[in-house]
């Protein structure tokens, strides 16, 4: 049932965005050198990516803090962080299965460009980095539960901001002047924008190295941050009740 | 006490509890206010960015789209303030809680709408501020009709929103689980109303006008007050003034369906 809802909601959104971009392109000149077929491809791929990226793999931290079972997790002879990561990866694999039916429906509605093998390879690599970065970001936020216990509303707020700032809804190239410079410098851009621009060819093979290095830099920053937060959280851990 | 007095008294007590709860959990209230604010702010920001790069969408400029959004937001916020609890019905049907309503001597729907939550009219205030700003910006013709009809249209819009939620909630009496249905309606109401419906294909325009008449929450009234020609179904622009009527009619229909659902209801058992 949940599968049905997920795919159905995705199909509606693809229809909506298709009509929106068609209306905008019909009456205005194509901006920023992004043609209509590119923006449609961008939108559909972004929505398919969101099926995977919107899985919050580390939600479990919050739940286990609530009921106190985190204490026994800490005692097990495995790394809890790795345990959470593999659990998240499992959920992701499940959601990846949804991509096939969704892609099928999407292809009925829009034509999607297929990039060259080189661009496809770079896209997959860039998406993989974006996936881990997204995981670390969620991890940091869920670890906030060690301090405040209630993180759900805050997490939704961050989710909506990041949907906009990561280029999931609108390509960051459409943001005006100084705003564009700022959003391109934020870590959110490394999650959606970079792989997507590689896919539609706005980041050319000559620029792959810089783009991927920038993503890796964010990965390192958040990797270190996650470690620091996890260490602090372990010391901080107060289990509720017995 | 007459029935009306009892209802008024219950309703007053209900709002007293709501406001007191909101005041008691202040941090929680602030976080959820931030949540509401960011939700609408990111939606408007996305529209703004789109319409900076492309100046018009089917003849609509950004200020006009902001007016369109604010009209929807007013009706939606009014619905959220007064009728939000209807969304809990499917859950109550599933866990059998709903049986409680039938042994009390008060209209079941009224009981549902007066189940204390932590509701505070903050979204409505936010909507009003946006509406005033958008009105100044989009510059519709403000005359006596505007002043009379806008509040009626907002009430009509809230009734449309509520009635459709009521119909979906009633479906729970047959199907128990109605999440998928709710999601589709939710998306049509929240995302499809952000744009003039003339951008959609014919079928969707018809659905949004006749089947799930969300277009009467904002598109038709905004078309009339901004003095635009109606390009979706080529109706006379005055159709926008029918929103209050559409609201009342959908409510009558939804309430009749709700009664059918109640009569048919068999408890899941305890």
HADDOCK unambig.tbl for C-alpha pairs under 7 A between the chains (distance, minus, plus):
assign (segid A and resid 5 and name CA) (segid B and resid 180 and name CA) 5.05 0.50 0.50
assign (segid A and resid 9 and name CA) (segid B and resid 184 and name CA) 6.63 0.50 0.50
assign (segid A and resid 19 and name CA) (segid B and resid 199 and name CA) 6.02 0.50 0.50
assign (segid A and resid 19 and name CA) (segid B and resid 200 and name CA) 5.95 0.50 0.50
assign (segid A and resid 20 and name CA) (segid B and resid 199 and name CA) 6.78 0.50 0.50
assign (segid A and resid 23 and name CA) (segid B and resid 57 and name CA) 6.08 0.50 0.50
assign (segid A and resid 23 and name CA) (segid B and resid 58 and name CA) 6.29 0.50 0.50
assign (segid A and resid 23 and name CA) (segid B and resid 199 and name CA) 6.03 0.50 0.50
assign (segid A and resid 24 and name CA) (segid B and resid 54 and name CA) 6.30 0.50 0.50
assign (segid A and resid 24 and name CA) (segid B and resid 57 and name CA) 5.43 0.50 0.50
assign (segid A and resid 28 and name CA) (segid B and resid 54 and name CA) 5.92 0.50 0.50
assign (segid A and resid 31 and name CA) (segid B and resid 53 and name CA) 6.69 0.50 0.50
assign (segid A and resid 153 and name CA) (segid B and resid 31 and name CA) 6.61 0.50 0.50
assign (segid A and resid 153 and name CA) (segid B and resid 32 and name CA) 6.54 0.50 0.50
assign (segid A and resid 153 and name CA) (segid B and resid 35 and name CA) 6.44 0.50 0.50
assign (segid A and resid 157 and name CA) (segid B and resid 35 and name CA) 5.65 0.50 0.50
assign (segid A and resid 157 and name CA) (segid B and resid 38 and name CA) 6.47 0.50 0.50
assign (segid A and resid 160 and name CA) (segid B and resid 39 and name CA) 6.88 0.50 0.50
assign (segid A and resid 161 and name CA) (segid B and resid 42 and name CA) 6.73 0.50 0.50
assign (segid A and resid 164 and name CA) (segid B and resid 42 and name CA) 6.91 0.50 0.50
assign (segid A and resid 174 and name CA) (segid B and resid 49 and name CA) 6.75 0.50 0.50
assign (segid A and resid 174 and name CA) (segid B and resid 53 and name CA) 6.39 0.50 0.50
assign (segid A and resid 175 and name CA) (segid B and resid 49 and name CA) 6.00 0.50 0.50
